[in-house]
């Protein structure tokens, strides 16, 4: 892999996530997005977006 990132999850973690209700999954996502909005600098947000687009 030349760009971007990859990671693996244990099957148990995936199964735990699958057991969450849709509401809980959306709540978790909303909390993570809010946290990132507060703590990441604009530069860090730009780097994250480039990483997601496999530009770096």
C-alpha positions in Angstrom: 0.0 0.0 0.0 1.6 3.2 -1.2 -0.9 5.7 0.2 -3.7 5.9 2.8 -3.9 3.5 5.7 -5.3 0.2 6.7 -6.1 -1.5 9.9 -7.7 -4.7 11.2 -10.3 -5.4 13.8 -10.8 -8.5 15.8 -13.9 -10.4 15.0 -15.2 -9.9 18.5 -15.1 -6.1 18.1 -17.0 -6.4 14.8 -19.6 -8.6 16.4 -20.0 -6.2 19.3 -20.6 -3.3 16.9 -23.1 -5.3 14.9 -25.1 -5.8 18.1 -25.6 -2.1 18.6 -28.9 -0.5 17.6 -28.9 1.9 14.7 -29.6 4.7 17.2 -26.5 3.8 19.3 -24.3 3.6 16.2 -25.5 7.0 15.1 -25.0 8.4 18.6 -21.4 7.0 18.7 -20.7 8.5 15.2 -22.1 11.9 16.3 -20.0 11.9 19.4 -16.8 11.0 17.5 -17.5 13.7 14.9 -18.1 16.3 17.6 -14.9 15.3 19.5 -12.9 15.6 16.2 -14.5 19.0 15.4 -13.4 20.3 18.8 -9.9 18.9 19.2 -8.4 18.7 15.7 -6.7 21.8 14.3 -7.5 22.9 10.7 -4.2 21.5 9.6 -5.0 18.1 11.2 -8.4 18.1 9.6 -6.8 18.8 6.2 -4.3 15.9 6.7 -7.1 13.6 7.7 -9.1 14.4 4.6 -6.0 13.9 2.4 -5.4 10.5 4.1 -9.0 9.5 3.4 -8.7 10.5 -0.2 -5.4 8.5 -0.4 -3.5 11.6 -1.4 -0.8 10.9 1.2 
